Amino acid sequence: MPYVLQQLLSQSARLHPDKLAISARGKGLTYRELEERSNQLARFLGQRGIRKGDRIGLYSPKRAELVAAMFGVVKAGAVYVPLDPQAPAERIRYIIGNCGIRGLITVADRLRTLDASTVPSVEFAVLADNQKQEPGHLNWEELSQFDGGPAPELDATTTDLAYILYTSGSTGRPKGVMLSHQNALTFIEWCAEEFHVTSDDVLSNHAPLHFDLSVFDVYNGIKAGATIYMVPEEIAMFPANLGKFMETNKISVWYSVPSALILLLEHANLTPERIPELRTVLFAGEVFPMKYLRRLADLLPKIDLYNLYGPTETNVCTYYKVNRGRLNSQEKLPIGRACGNTEVFAVDEHDRLIGPGEVGELYVRGPAVTPGYWADPEKTAKMCVPNRFQKNFEEKMYRTGDLVTPDEEGGYLFLGRRDSQIKSRGYRIELGEIEAALLSHGSVKEAAAVAIPDEAIGNRIKAFVSLTERDGITALELQQHCAARIPKYMIPEFIELYDVLPKTSTGKIDRVSLANKAPAA
């Protein structure tokens, strides 16, 4: 079994050197080219003084070069940090500063959005689009001057960090989830056994690289010697184009959030005849409404369907293979049982392990669990807690914040969140971060964000705002203000303006009464 991620690529490059490994926007790299390019980048990073544990940002729309960069960074012993290319510059600057990113793999238009004086830790950039470089930067093609032979020698261990994924944070700032080689490989090895991806498969990569769903697409595809087609951001939520993408590229394994599958169902005119190679559909990131899942199961009667569940901090920790014989009688889709080399259990408010018919918070233990959050020991201590249910040795377990109940098959049903985190379009969103963005507006006195359940995307977001003075302030102006501070998927669709928000008897904002003002969509 590999103990570091780069071994997956090196093995497949030996076995399938001339096979197409990764393709994006019409440009592809074979396994040999992917190995050589990643080795060249690793040597460049070493020349620039990058050492074990240093952070390198990936800041670009999807390109084949980004996958070469992922492997090149870990071959240098560094840690890659995927950055959302569509996020506001302020958010990107915060992440760069928070984890001290020393170099960027980027493209010219993204680099221009950053003021060098506000990201002092960044020492250089490699421009993946080969635009004319600024002093101190390098064009991707110029990496060819470096040796593409065997990867640089590296003293690496399975517990070294491989990447950091930033997710929505309850403090109003995104939090960096640290993932080690061991964390990722625990998931990847389980997937290899469960889904039997082979070199004959063609995988889609629908999720953005800063979203943990992409870990399956990239690493399981590379491990198997399969071909991976990256879905460009500009068509990711356009069903007709997505359907054509699946048909043209002969996708055999698909993985996405349920909302993308719902769009395909509703608008792509998919039929089994158009996608005869498709054999497995995986979905995760949000609850799949049963009426749409039943339609998908009827449309694709011979396709295996799997519900995968898990926060970024554990990648996937439970799974459920859809049972068509029971689907029509199920009110909720189970999240199922634990993945291999992982244990899950639920604890009630009295710190007692729950049984059938009871409700508790789901905990996860095992080598897939994150070591914690970058530069946030307080958050780490709160969420990655000592396993108090066994006394023989010290270990950590992760508390998910999700409420579950056991089902009759020995797995679990998801019931909801124990805090203010919600899901929309597959993204975990802290309502507190939205409120922080609203409160940063000079005229906003109070802000409360609530979730409106929506079958198609999980939740829509509505905000209630009180202003210091109305002075012509509009909901549109506040939405535009948020757009400069938080990702598009977090911007409230609806904003109601008040002179003062309702309060509870303790003087806190009465969120219950506000939620009652936001009926289901």
N, C-alpha and C positions, 0 to 999 in steps of 0.2 A: 504493500500500500504506500502511495506517495506520502511524504510528510510535509512537503511544501508545494504550493500551487504550480510553480514553474515546471515541476516534473511532469505534470499532465501534458504540457505542450511539447516538451523535449521528447517524450515517449511517442506521441502521435506524429511528430516531425520525422522520427526514424521510420515509423511504420507506413506513413502516408505522405511522403514529401511533396508530391506533385498534385495532391488533391486540394481543391478549393476549401479553405478553412473558414473564411469570414468574408462577407460581401456587404457593402453599404453604398447606396447611391450609384450603383453600376461599377464600383471599383472593388476588386477582390484581392485577397492575399492567399497564396497556397500555404500549406503547413511549413514548407521549407522557408518561404519568404517571411512568414510570421515569426519563426524561430530566429532567422537572421536579423530581422528588423529589431526584435526585442533585445537580442544580444548587443546590437550596435547602440541602442538607447542606453542599455545598462552600462556600457563602457563610457559613453558620453557622460552619464550621470556621475560615474566614478571619477572621471577627469575633473568634473565641476565640484568635487569635494563632497558629494552626497554620500552619507554613511548610513549604517543600519539604523532604522527607526525614523529617519528624516521623512518629511511629508512632501509629496508631489501632487499637485492638483491636475485633474483632467477637466478641461473647461471648453467644451466644443459640442456642437450637434453631432449626432452619430456619424462616425467614420470608421473604416476598417483600421485606420492607424491607432484609434483609441484602444483597441484590443491588444495590438502590439505594445502600446504604452503600458497597459495594465501589467503585462508579463515583464516588460523591460524594467519597470519600477521595482517589482518584487525580486527580480534577478539582481538588482543593485542592493538588495537588502532594505529598501525603503518601503514606504507605506503610501498607497495611492488614495486620493480623496476625490471621488467624482463630484463635480459641481454642476448644478442644474443650469444649462445654457440659457434657459428662459427666465431664470429668477432675477429679481431686481439686483442692480449692482451693489446696493447697500448690504443686502443679505450675503452676496458673494464676498464682499470685503470683510464682513464679520467672520465668516468661516475661515477665510485665509488668515486673518489675524488670530483667531481663536486657536487654531492648531499649528500656526507658524509655517505655512506652506513656503518652501524654498524655491520651487520651480513649477512652471505651468506647461502642460501640453495643451495647446489652445489653437485658435484660429484668429486671424487678424481682426475681424470685426468684434469678437468677444474681448480681445485684449484692449481694444480702444475704449471699451466701457469702463476700464479700471484706471483710476488716477494713481500713478506709481507712488506718489507721496502718501497715499492712504493704505498702501499694502507694502510696507517697508521690508517685510520678510522675504518677498519674492526677489530672487537674484537673477533669474533668467527665464526665458520661455522658448519652447520649441513649437514652431508654427506648422501645424499639420496640413494647412492648405497651401504651403509653399509660397506664401506672399513674401514680398521684399521685407527683410527683417530689420529691426532696429538694432543699434549697437548692443551687444551682449546676448542677442537672441540667435536662434539657429533655425533654418528651414529644414523641414522633415527630410527632404532629399539629401541634404548635406550630411545626414547621419551615415551615408554610405562610405565616408572617409574612415569610419571606425570599423574594427574587426567584427565581422558577423559570424565568426567561428564559434566554437564551444562557449557556453555562457561563462562569465567570470566566476572564478572560485569564490565561494561564499560560505562562511560559517553560519548556517541557518538552523533554527529549531522550529518545531511544530507550533510552539507557543509564541513565536514572533508575530507582531501585528502584520497583517497583509493590507487591510484597507479600513477606512473610516467612512461610514455613511451618516450623513446629517439628516435628522428628522425633526419634526416640529417639536418645540419645547414649551413646557408649561410656564416658563418664566418670561415668555415673549421673545426668546432667542432660540434658534435651533440648537439641538444637542448632537454631539458627535458620538455615534455608537462605534466602539472599537471592535474589530473582528480579526481574529488571528487565523493563521493558516489552518490550525486544528479546527476552529469553528467552522470554516468553510468546507473543509474536506470531510468532516463528519456528515454534513448534509449531502455533499456531492457523492460520496461513496454509497450512502443509503439510496440516493436516486438511481445510481447505476444498477443496483440490485433490484429495485422496485419497478423501474420503467424500461429497463433493458434497451437503452439508447445504444445504437451501433453505428458503424461507419457508413451504413446505408441510409441512415436517417438524414432528414433536412429539418433543422430547427428554425423557428422564428425567434426574433428578439424584439418583442413588442414593448417591454418595459424600458424606461430610461435607465442609464447606467447608475444613476444615484438612487435608484429604487431597488430594494433587495430581490425582487423577482428576477432581475437580470442575472443574478448569480447562477441560477439553474441554466439559463439559456447558454451563457458563455462557457462556463466551466464544464458542464456535462457534455456539451457539444464538442469541446476541445478534447476532453478525456476520451471520448468514443471515436475520435477521428471523423466526426460528422461534419456537415456543412451548415453554417449559421448565416441566415439572412437577417440583417438588422432592419427593422421597420423605421423608416425616416420619421422624424417628429411631425412633419407636415402632413402625413397621411394617417398617423396613429389613431385618430378618432374620426376618420372619414370612412364609413363602412364599405362603400362601393369600391374605393381604392384598396381597402384592406382585403376584400374578397378577391380582387384581381391579383393582389400580391400573393395570397395563398395559392391561387390557381397557377400563376405563372412560375412561381418558384417551387412548386410541388412540395409544399410543407407537409411533413409527416407527424411532427410533434409541435403543438401550439400551447403557449402558456401566456395568460394575460389576466387582468382583472375581469370580473364578471361583466362590468358595464361595457367593455369592448365587445364581448360576446353577444350581449343584448343588442348592441348596434348592428352587429353582423346579422343577427337573427331578423331584425326589423327591416333592414334596408339593403342588405348585400345580395339578396336573391341567391343565397348559397344552396347548392344541392350536392348530394354525394357524388354525382357524376362530374361536377366541376373540380372536386378535391379528392380524387380516388386514393391518393397516397396517404391522406390523413388517417392516423391510427390512434392517436392519444391526444386528448384535450385536458390540460391542467388549468385550474383557475384558483386565485387566491387574492387576498387584499381587502375583501369586503364580502358581505352576505349576498349570496346569489338568490334572488327571489324565485320561489318554487315554480311559479307559473311559467317563467322564462326557461328555467332548467328543464322542466318537462317538455317544453317545445324543442329545446336543443336535443334532448334525448330521443325524441320522436324523429327529428330531422336527420340525426346521425345514429341510426340504430346499431351499427356495428363498431362504433368508436368508444374506446374506454374513456370515461370521464372521472376526474379526480378533483375533490375539494381539498386544497392544501391550506393549512392554518399556521400562523406563527408571526410574532412581532419581529422587527429587524434584529432585535437583541438575541434571537435564537434562530433566525432564518425560519425554516419550516420545522415545527415541532410535532404536529399531528396531521393526519391525513385520513381521507375517507373516499373509497372507491364507490361511485354512485351505483346503487343497486336498482336497476330498472324495474325489477319485480315488486319493489316496495315503494317506488317513487311516488306513485299516485296517492298512497295512503299516508305519506309523511307530511306533517305540518311544517317541520323545520328540517333543514339539511344538517346532518351531524358534521362536526369538525373531526370526529373519529378518534383514533387511538394514536399513541405515540409512535414516532418514526424510530427506526433502528438506532441503537446506541443513545437513546434519549428516554427519560422518564418524565411523565407529567402526573400531577395529582392536584386536587382542589382542597382548599382550606376555608372553613367558615369563619364567621366573625368571632368565634370563641377559640380560634386557633386549633380547630379539630378537623382531622381529615374527614371529608364528607362521604356519604354513601348514597345509594339510589334514592331519588325523590328529594334530595337536599340541594342547596345552592352554595357555591363557594367560589373563591378566587383561584384561578389556575396558576400553578407554579411549574417551573421547568428546571430539571437538573440534567447534567451530562456535559460532554465535551463540546457541544454546539453553543453553549451559553457564553455570551459576551463577557470579557473581563471588566467591562464597565464603560463609562462615558469619559471622553477626552477632557482633561483638565477640570473635572467636576466630581471630586471625591464625595461631596455631600449627596449628589444624585446617585452615584454609584452605590454608596452605602445604603441608600433608601430602597433601591430596586434589586441589587445583587446582594442578597442577604445570606447569612450562615444557615446551613441546613440543620434546623433544630430537631428534625425528625429522625436523625441518626447521630449517635454519639461516638462512633468509632474513630473518625478522622475528620479533619476540617475540610469543608467544601462549600461552595456557593451555589445558591439556586436563584432563579430569576422569577420575580413576581410580575405577572403579565398585566394585572389590573383588569383582566377580563373575567366576568362572571359566567360560570358554566354549571351544568348539572349532568350527572352520569345518564347515559341512555341504556337501553336494554341490550345493546350489543357489546357493552364493555368499553365504549368510547364516551365522548362528551357532546353535549349540545351547547352552543354559544348563546348566552342570554343578553349580554350587553356589557357596558363599561362601568367600573366602579368610580370613575373620576370624570373629568370634563373632556376626555379625548374621544373623538369621533372618527368615523371613516367616511370619505367621500371620493368616489372614482378610484378607489383602491388605496388612497393616501390616508395615513393616520394624521390627524390634525388636532392640535391642541387649541381649544377655543380661546385660551388665555393669550396665545400668540396673536390671534386676530384682534382681540381687545387691546393688546399693547400697541398694535399698529394704529388702531383708531385713536387711542389716547395720545399718540404722538402728535396729532393735529392740534394746533394751538387753540381752536375753538371748542374742542371736545372736553367735556367735564367728566362724563361717565360713559361707560360702554359695556354692553353685555351681548355676547354672541350665543345663539342657540341653534340647535340642529332641527331641521324639518325632515322627518323620514321621507325617503323617496325610493320607490321600488327599483328604479332603473340605475341609480348611481349611489345608493346607500343613504346619503343625506345631502340636503341643500342647507345653506347657511343664511341665517337672518340675524341682523344686528339691530340693537336698540341703543340709541345714543342721546344723551342730553348735552346741550350746548351752553357755553358761558353766555353767548349771545347769538341770536339767529343770524342777523346781518347777512341774509342772502345765502347762507350755507345750504347746499343741497346734498342729497344722497349721492348723486353722481360725483360731486366734488370729493366726497369722502371715499368713494370707491377708487377714484383716480389717485387719491393720497395713499390708499392701501397698496395700489399697484406698484408703487415705487419702493415698497417695503416688504411685501410678502408675495409668495408665488400666486399665480393666477387662480389655481384651484382652491385657494384659501380666501379669496375676496368674497365678502358677503354678496349674495345675489339681491337681497332686499335689505334696506336700511330704513328704519323709522326714526324720526327726529322728535325729541321731547324736550320740555323745559327741565323736567326732573324725572328720574326713573323711580318706580315704586320700590319701597323698602320693606324689609321684614321688621319684626319687633326689636331685633338686635341692631338695626341700623344698616344691615347689609342689603345689597340690591336683591330684590325679590325675583329670583330667576324662575321660580315656579310659575308665578303669575305671568311673567313675560313669555315663558314657553307656551302657556295656554293661549297667548295672542298669536302664536305661530302654528296654525293648523297644518296637518299633513298636506304635502303637495299632491 
